[in-house]
């Protein structure tokens, strides 16, 4: 699919050159900083040196004092506390973090993760039942609860207080919770709205820690879980998220968590540096798999155990279920592509709404993401069983699927989520009318031009500027993620040297030359570009990121291809 290259040309050249001179960095580095809103030396210091002491006061969050006071009351009165999580990575890490911290304060703390198939998404009546069984008079939800109006009302009828910690969009009304910690609630004046579920749980721990009088060093053991949950939930890696994820990645690489170390071992990542990429593609899928195909509580046990034997056993289960998940996912993806191709109209700004029986509800979110990648439009996948459909929605950049979903709420049994991802439950009989309503909601906001994939370019660069010093500067931009993506460069008028080859399944490998500098290139899953490269070898523009590659003990710089075009074809 042809991509549109987008250059940010709104920044005056004089501003960029002034910053480059002040920081003593190449102009293209200053351009990247400006693209991220970093315009002064002070901004750059805060960006390149994110520190825990720059976190916001947790009590700026609506209801935080109320929540802390209620937890301290429960601790004083020796009440049992139930932590109710969600079955994805964000929910699992949130639950693990809060459980580990509160367990230092009381032994009367329990956790519960719902079953994806039996209980569905969010806080359910099953949570109230579980609280009764363990004698809990306080429930703390993590990464869910903001739309659970009826269920929290049921808990209140049983004399159980509920503290909601969540980061998802609220529904038409707030639930009748004792306290609600969610920066997305309009009445909440917290200065950063981009926290993940585990980020909000961390802020509760931050507030508890301050109230007890402990210093912030007590918070460091939990930052690895924050990094995993935040990276996996694709939240913007700026502001507080950047601080927490950077600190958490350092802790992950210090190998402090017994269960996480066992997971890294089975994933063959134990000798690797772990960054956001390794979290997204190595750690997160294995954590998700255990909740997709069975009980996600096993992942909480993995992160909270102090027994090596148990950690190794659970990590092995996660690895096994991840392999099984891949097979199930591949079958569902092939079927979904066949259905999508029957509906797909490249010129029409419509989403894809696909449904089928036999699809495992635990993998449709992943499959929906792959459908979005392939067809570049919002996608809804609904798995049907016994007349009930469970669906996952994924979006393209800059389109709010949750807002579109709200317009179709009358046809749904329940739904929840945020801008780029959502879940729903629907009666099979309502799928046709929901499909039309959702398509209409999308048409109101999307045009055919919105369905052209965009590749944001940070700047143009000459190949002879790319060396170890330049790459070392780039490394300080990490951790990478939304709103702080790995910088994408364009080199113009490059020449392809040697013969391009296809390696692996569909990866293209070649070298390029410009101004006497020669660099190797790898393009993952971009084998289809080989004809363009072969036909026009001497005058191409190439978009890429710069990375290190290690092969047979040697480490060298290489360019990871993002797109390539004939000259003057922008």
Buried (B, 14 or more C-beta within 10 A) or exposed (E): EEBEBEBEEEBEEEEBEBBBEEBEBBBBBBBBBBBBEBBEEEBBEBBEEBEBEEBBEBBBBBBBBBBBEBBBEBBEEEBBBBBBBBBBBBBBBBBBBBBBBBBEBBEBBBBBBBBBBEBBBBBBEBBBEBBEEBEBBBBBBBBBBBBBBEBBBBBBEEEBBBBBBBBBBBBEEBBBBBBBBBBBBEEBEBEBBBBBBBBBBBBBBBBBBBBEEEEEEBBBBBBBBBBBBBBBBBBBBBBBBBBBBBBBBBBBBEEEBBBBBBBBBBBEBEEEEBBBBBBBEBBBBBBBBBBBBBBBBBBBBBBBBEEEEBBBBBBBBBBBBBEBBBEBBEBBBEBBBEBBEEBBEEEEBBBBBBBBEEBBBBBBBBBBBBBBBBBBBBBBBBBBBEEBBBBBBBBBEEBBBBBBBBEBBEBBBBBBBBBBBBBBBBBBEBBEEBBEBBBEBBBEBBEEEBBEEBBBBBBEBBBEBBEEEBEEBBEEBBBBBBBBBBBBBBBBEBEBBEEBEBEEEEBBBBBBBBEEBEBBBBBBEBBEBBEBBEEBBEEBBBBBBBBEEEEEEEEEBBBBBBBBBEEEEE
